[in-house]
Amino acid sequence: MTAAIQETAKLLVSCRCPVISVDSDIHGSRSVIALAERVGATYDHVRGSELAEEAALFTDNGGFFTTPLETRRRADLIVLVGEIPAAHHELLLSWHTARPDLVPSHKRRWFHISGARREDAASEISAVLNRVKASVVEASGQPLAAVLASVRAGLGGRKSIGAVEGFDDLADALGKATFPVFVFSGRQQGIFTLAMLQGLVGDLNRSRRSTSLFLPSDDRAWGLVLASVWMTGFPPRTGFGTGRPVYDPQLSDATRMIAEREADLHLWISEREGDPPARRRDLPLVAVVSTDRPAVGAAVTIGIGRAGVDHDGVFYSSRIGTLSVVKASAPSHRPSVSGVLRELADALPVKEALPC
């Protein structure tokens, strides 16, 4: 470990434009951001493209948002929009048995606004739709953005390109609802689709109350967004090359920087398997991963433990809408990401503690 830390420190000192890809819990994410500030690096999530689109909804568009608890308690109409990752299906089903407290009937209606879907996506959500008896709103062969645009136009009394099946039932339900909530995820929806949905919700709020609930495609990744925002003011794809945090989702795309030879060192930090790092033959790679074997193509490999497995971790939880502690399920002596990065910071020439 000592030799690996020393070699990584030498690589960081010698490079001019390092990039860090990360997938860790809140403690690990904070340490990565602090290290990036220390060495002038750019940081991004391991699966940064999808996360960048979700973050762009908040940075570029904004919208109306509520919490899972308010949805469970208040919503007498829930409209599921597009694909909802399987990780959130249990949460959706828990609302099915709860009774909303804003209406005397204590009944809740469900709809699903659907676009053209892959077969596997259809099978994922179909079980939930059957359980909650959701009415489907769709237009044959049309993508989700087009369906939302047609629904928005119809609710506003404007003409749209084609007919939408189930629109009349949805319009009637929205007219009667006391607290309608549109539930969505950023999973493969695209920023234009997410922006169209918020436009629809915004239109409804001109004459009645309506809101939406955002369920991240990956709770752990969204934890990195929150940590980044409270530490720098910006979401991931932020760089410290100028000495101050600069957010640019295009320029600070780690995969793009590596492919276009803008980076001269890649620090890959991931607690999960199955996500191989972007590789370039002449680019030094330092892999901080949960493994006992050297990573393929890495100049340095440092084995770490997994938060919530080898040691306690802190993660964002969509179910409660905030951070939660996850106890280690199989405690071991493997070091944490934050512990490794703290040792790495101590090995750098300028002796100063990490901000976190």
C-alpha positions as CSV (number, residue, x, y, z in Angstrom):
1,M,0.0,0.0,0.0
2,T,2.8,2.5,0.9
3,A,4.6,1.9,-2.4
4,A,1.3,2.2,-4.4
5,I,0.5,5.5,-2.6
6,Q,3.9,6.9,-3.2
7,E,3.8,6.0,-6.9
8,T,0.4,7.5,-7.3
9,A,1.6,10.7,-5.6
10,K,4.5,10.9,-8.1
11,L,2.2,10.5,-11.0
12,L,-0.2,13.3,-9.7
13,V,2.7,15.7,-9.2
14,S,4.1,15.1,-12.7
15,C,0.8,15.5,-14.6
16,R,-0.8,18.8,-15.7
17,C,-4.4,17.7,-16.4
18,P,-5.5,14.7,-14.3
19,V,-9.1,13.4,-14.4
20,I,-10.9,11.4,-11.7
21,S,-13.8,9.1,-12.4
22,V,-15.6,8.1,-9.2
23,D,-18.3,5.8,-7.9
24,S,-18.3,5.7,-4.1
25,D,-20.4,6.7,-1.1
26,I,-20.7,10.2,0.4
27,H,-17.4,10.0,2.3
28,G,-15.5,8.7,-0.7
29,S,-17.1,11.4,-3.0
30,R,-16.1,14.2,-0.6
31,S,-12.6,12.9,-0.5
32,V,-12.4,12.8,-4.3
33,I,-13.6,16.4,-4.6
34,A,-11.2,17.5,-2.0
35,L,-8.3,15.7,-3.7
36,A,-9.4,17.2,-7.1
37,E,-9.2,20.7,-5.6
38,R,-5.7,19.9,-4.1
39,V,-4.2,18.7,-7.4
40,G,-6.2,20.8,-9.9
41,A,-8.1,17.8,-11.4
42,T,-11.4,17.4,-13.1
43,Y,-13.9,14.9,-11.6
44,D,-16.8,13.0,-13.1
45,H,-19.0,10.0,-12.2
46,V,-18.1,6.6,-13.6
47,R,-21.3,6.7,-15.6
48,G,-21.3,10.5,-16.1
49,S,-23.5,10.9,-19.2
50,E,-26.8,9.8,-17.6
51,L,-26.0,11.7,-14.4
52,A,-25.1,14.9,-16.4
53,E,-28.6,14.9,-18.0
54,E,-30.3,14.5,-14.7
55,A,-28.2,17.4,-13.2
56,A,-29.0,19.5,-16.3
57,L,-32.7,19.5,-15.4
58,F,-31.9,21.4,-12.2
59,T,-29.0,23.6,-13.5
60,D,-30.6,24.6,-16.8
61,N,-34.3,24.3,-16.4
62,G,-35.6,24.0,-12.9
63,G,-39.1,22.8,-12.1
64,F,-41.7,21.8,-9.4
65,F,-40.5,19.1,-7.1
66,T,-41.8,17.4,-3.9
67,T,-40.6,14.6,-1.6
68,P,-41.4,10.9,-1.4
69,L,-43.1,11.4,1.9
70,E,-45.4,14.1,0.6
71,T,-46.2,12.0,-2.4
72,R,-47.1,9.1,-0.2
73,R,-49.3,11.2,2.1
74,R,-50.9,13.7,-0.2
75,A,-51.0,12.5,-3.8
76,D,-54.5,11.4,-4.9
77,L,-53.3,11.1,-8.5
78,I,-49.9,9.7,-9.4
79,V,-48.7,9.8,-13.0
80,L,-45.6,7.7,-13.7
81,V,-43.6,9.1,-16.6
82,G,-41.5,6.9,-18.8
83,E,-39.2,4.3,-17.4
84,I,-38.8,4.0,-13.6
85,P,-35.7,1.9,-12.6
86,A,-36.5,-1.4,-10.9
87,A,-34.7,-0.1,-7.7
88,H,-37.7,2.2,-7.1
89,H,-40.5,-0.3,-7.8
90,E,-40.7,-1.3,-4.1
91,L,-41.2,2.4,-3.2
92,L,-44.0,2.8,-5.8
93,L,-45.8,-0.3,-4.5
94,S,-45.6,1.0,-0.9
95,W,-47.6,4.0,-2.0
96,H,-50.3,1.7,-3.4
97,T,-51.3,0.5,0.1
98,A,-51.1,4.0,1.6
99,R,-54.2,6.3,1.7
100,P,-53.9,10.0,0.7
101,D,-55.2,12.3,3.4
102,L,-56.3,15.4,1.3
103,V,-59.5,13.9,-0.1
104,P,-62.5,12.5,1.8
105,S,-62.5,9.3,-0.3
106,H,-58.8,8.6,0.6
107,K,-58.5,7.0,-2.8
108,R,-55.6,7.3,-5.3
109,R,-55.6,6.9,-9.1
110,W,-52.6,5.9,-11.2
111,F,-51.6,6.7,-14.8
112,H,-48.5,5.9,-16.8
113,I,-47.4,8.2,-19.7
114,S,-45.5,5.9,-21.9
115,G,-43.3,6.3,-25.0
116,A,-41.9,3.7,-27.4
117,R,-40.1,1.3,-25.1
118,R,-37.6,-1.5,-25.3
119,E,-39.1,-5.0,-24.5
120,D,-37.0,-5.3,-21.3
121,A,-38.1,-1.9,-20.0
122,A,-41.7,-2.8,-20.7
123,S,-41.4,-6.0,-18.6
124,E,-39.7,-4.1,-15.8
125,I,-42.5,-1.7,-15.2
126,S,-45.5,-3.9,-16.3
127,A,-45.7,-5.7,-12.9
128,V,-46.0,-2.4,-11.1
129,L,-48.6,-1.1,-13.5
130,N,-50.7,-4.2,-13.0
131,R,-50.5,-4.0,-9.2
132,V,-51.5,-0.4,-9.0
133,K,-54.0,-0.7,-11.9
134,A,-52.5,2.2,-13.8
135,S,-54.2,3.6,-16.9
136,V,-51.8,4.0,-19.8
137,V,-51.4,7.2,-21.8
138,E,-49.5,6.6,-25.1
139,A,-49.3,7.3,-28.8
140,S,-48.4,4.3,-31.0
141,G,-44.7,4.3,-31.9
142,Q,-44.1,7.9,-30.6
143,P,-41.2,8.6,-28.2
144,L,-41.9,9.8,-24.7
145,A,-41.0,13.5,-25.5
146,A,-43.6,13.5,-28.3
147,V,-46.3,12.0,-26.1
148,L,-45.6,14.6,-23.4
149,A,-45.7,17.4,-25.9
150,S,-49.1,16.2,-27.2
151,V,-50.5,15.8,-23.7
152,R,-49.2,19.3,-22.8
153,A,-50.8,20.8,-26.0
154,G,-54.1,19.0,-25.3
155,L,-54.3,20.2,-21.7
156,G,-53.6,23.7,-23.0
157,G,-56.4,23.6,-25.6
158,R,-53.9,23.5,-28.5
159,K,-53.7,21.0,-31.4
160,S,-51.1,18.3,-31.5
161,I,-49.7,16.1,-34.3
162,G,-51.5,12.9,-33.4
163,A,-54.1,11.4,-31.1
164,V,-52.9,10.2,-27.6
165,E,-54.7,7.1,-26.3
166,G,-55.9,7.6,-22.7
167,F,-55.6,11.4,-22.9
168,D,-59.3,12.2,-22.1
169,D,-59.2,10.0,-18.9
170,L,-56.0,11.7,-17.8
171,A,-57.4,15.2,-18.4
172,D,-60.5,14.4,-16.5
173,A,-58.5,12.9,-13.6
174,L,-56.2,16.0,-13.5
175,G,-59.3,18.3,-13.4
176,K,-60.6,16.4,-10.3
177,A,-57.3,15.8,-8.5
178,T,-56.4,17.7,-5.3
179,F,-52.7,16.9,-5.4
180,P,-51.4,15.3,-8.6
181,V,-47.7,14.2,-8.7
182,F,-45.8,13.3,-11.8
183,V,-43.1,10.7,-10.9
184,F,-40.1,10.4,-13.2
185,S,-36.5,9.3,-13.5
186,G,-33.7,10.6,-15.7
187,R,-33.0,7.1,-16.9
188,Q,-32.6,7.3,-20.7
189,Q,-35.2,10.0,-21.0
190,G,-33.0,12.8,-22.3
191,I,-33.0,16.4,-21.1
192,F,-35.6,17.6,-23.7
193,T,-38.1,15.0,-22.4
194,L,-37.4,16.1,-18.8
195,A,-37.8,19.8,-19.7
196,M,-41.1,19.1,-21.5
197,L,-42.4,17.3,-18.4
198,Q,-41.6,20.3,-16.2
199,G,-43.2,22.6,-18.8
200,L,-46.4,20.5,-18.5
201,V,-46.3,20.7,-14.7
202,G,-45.6,24.4,-14.9
203,D,-48.7,24.9,-17.1
204,L,-50.9,23.0,-14.6
205,N,-49.7,25.3,-11.8
206,R,-51.2,28.3,-13.5
207,S,-54.6,27.2,-12.4
208,R,-54.2,24.4,-9.9
209,R,-51.7,22.6,-7.7
210,S,-49.4,20.1,-9.3
211,T,-45.8,18.9,-8.8
212,S,-43.3,16.2,-9.6
213,L,-41.1,13.7,-7.9
214,F,-37.6,13.0,-9.2
215,L,-36.2,9.5,-8.6
216,P,-32.6,9.3,-9.7
217,S,-31.5,6.5,-12.1
218,D,-28.8,5.7,-9.5
219,D,-29.1,6.8,-5.9
220,R,-25.4,6.4,-5.2
221,A,-24.5,8.6,-8.2
222,W,-27.0,11.2,-7.1
223,G,-25.2,11.3,-3.7
224,L,-22.1,12.5,-5.6
225,V,-24.2,15.3,-7.1
226,L,-25.3,16.5,-3.7
227,A,-21.8,16.3,-2.2
228,S,-20.4,18.2,-5.2
229,V,-23.0,20.9,-4.9
230,W,-22.5,21.5,-1.2
231,M,-18.7,21.5,-1.5
232,T,-18.2,23.5,-4.7
233,G,-21.6,25.0,-5.7
234,F,-21.7,22.8,-8.8
235,P,-22.6,19.2,-9.8
236,P,-20.0,16.8,-11.2
237,R,-18.1,17.5,-14.4
238,T,-16.4,20.2,-12.5
239,G,-12.7,21.0,-12.7
240,F,-10.1,22.8,-10.6
241,G,-7.6,23.5,-13.4
242,T,-7.8,27.2,-12.8
243,G,-7.6,26.9,-9.0
244,R,-11.3,27.5,-8.6
245,P,-14.2,25.1,-9.4
246,V,-15.4,25.5,-13.0
247,Y,-18.5,23.5,-14.0
248,D,-18.9,22.6,-17.7
249,P,-20.7,19.4,-18.6
250,Q,-19.2,19.2,-22.1
251,L,-15.6,20.3,-21.5
252,S,-15.3,18.4,-18.2
253,D,-16.7,15.1,-19.6
254,A,-14.0,12.7,-18.4
255,T,-14.6,10.2,-21.3
256,R,-14.3,13.0,-23.9
257,M,-11.2,14.4,-22.2
258,I,-9.5,11.0,-22.4
259,A,-10.5,10.3,-25.9
260,E,-9.4,13.7,-27.2
261,R,-6.1,13.6,-25.3
262,E,-6.8,16.5,-23.0
263,A,-6.0,14.4,-19.9
264,D,-2.5,13.1,-18.9
265,L,-3.5,10.9,-16.0
266,H,-6.7,9.0,-15.2
267,L,-7.5,8.2,-11.6
268,W,-10.3,5.6,-11.6
269,I,-12.1,5.1,-8.3
270,S,-15.0,2.6,-8.2
271,E,-16.4,0.3,-5.5
272,R,-18.6,-1.6,-8.0
273,E,-17.6,-4.1,-10.6
274,G,-18.7,-4.2,-14.2
275,D,-17.6,-0.6,-15.1
276,P,-14.3,-0.8,-17.0
277,P,-12.4,2.5,-17.2
278,A,-12.1,4.5,-20.4
279,R,-8.6,3.5,-21.7
280,R,-6.0,5.1,-23.9
281,R,-2.7,3.4,-24.6
282,D,-0.4,6.3,-23.7
283,L,-2.5,7.5,-20.7
284,P,-1.3,6.4,-17.2
285,L,-4.1,4.8,-15.2
286,V,-4.4,4.5,-11.5
287,A,-7.2,2.1,-10.5
288,V,-8.6,2.3,-7.0
289,V,-11.0,-0.6,-7.1
290,S,-12.4,-3.5,-5.0
291,T,-10.1,-6.2,-6.2
292,D,-7.2,-8.4,-5.1
293,R,-5.6,-8.4,-8.6
294,P,-3.9,-5.8,-10.6
295,A,-6.3,-3.9,-12.9
296,V,-5.6,-4.5,-16.6
297,G,-3.6,-1.7,-18.1
298,A,-3.1,0.2,-14.8
299,A,0.2,1.6,-13.7
300,V,-1.0,1.3,-10.1
301,T,-3.8,-0.7,-8.6
302,I,-5.0,-0.1,-5.0
303,G,-7.5,-2.5,-3.5
304,I,-10.3,-1.0,-1.4
305,G,-13.3,-2.1,0.5
306,R,-16.9,-1.4,-0.4
307,A,-19.1,1.0,1.6
308,G,-22.0,-0.8,3.1
309,V,-20.2,-4.1,2.8
310,D,-16.6,-4.0,4.1
311,H,-17.2,-0.9,6.2
312,D,-20.1,1.4,7.1
313,G,-21.2,3.9,4.4
314,V,-23.4,6.9,3.8
315,F,-25.6,7.0,0.7
316,Y,-28.4,9.1,-0.7
317,S,-31.8,7.3,-0.4
318,S,-34.7,8.1,-2.7
319,R,-37.1,6.4,-0.3
320,I,-36.5,9.1,2.4
321,G,-35.2,11.9,0.2
322,T,-32.0,12.4,2.1
323,L,-28.8,10.6,3.3
324,S,-28.8,7.3,5.2
325,V,-26.2,5.2,7.0
326,V,-25.7,1.7,5.7
327,K,-23.9,-0.6,8.2
328,A,-21.3,-3.0,6.9
329,S,-22.8,-6.4,5.9
330,A,-19.5,-8.2,5.9
331,P,-16.9,-6.1,7.8
332,S,-13.3,-6.5,6.7
333,H,-9.9,-4.8,7.0
334,R,-10.0,-3.5,3.4
335,P,-9.4,0.3,3.4
336,S,-12.1,2.8,2.5
337,V,-11.8,5.2,-0.5
338,S,-11.6,8.2,1.9
339,G,-8.9,6.5,3.9
340,V,-6.8,5.8,0.8
341,L,-7.2,9.3,-0.5
342,R,-6.3,10.8,2.8
343,E,-3.0,8.8,2.8
344,L,-2.5,10.0,-0.8
345,A,-3.0,13.6,0.2
346,D,-0.4,13.2,3.0
347,A,2.1,11.8,0.4
348,L,1.8,14.9,-1.8
349,P,4.7,17.5,-1.5
350,V,2.6,20.3,0.0
351,K,1.5,19.2,3.4
352,E,-2.0,20.3,4.1
353,A,-5.0,18.4,5.2
354,L,-7.9,17.7,2.9
355,P,-10.8,20.1,3.3
356,C,-13.2,17.4,4.5
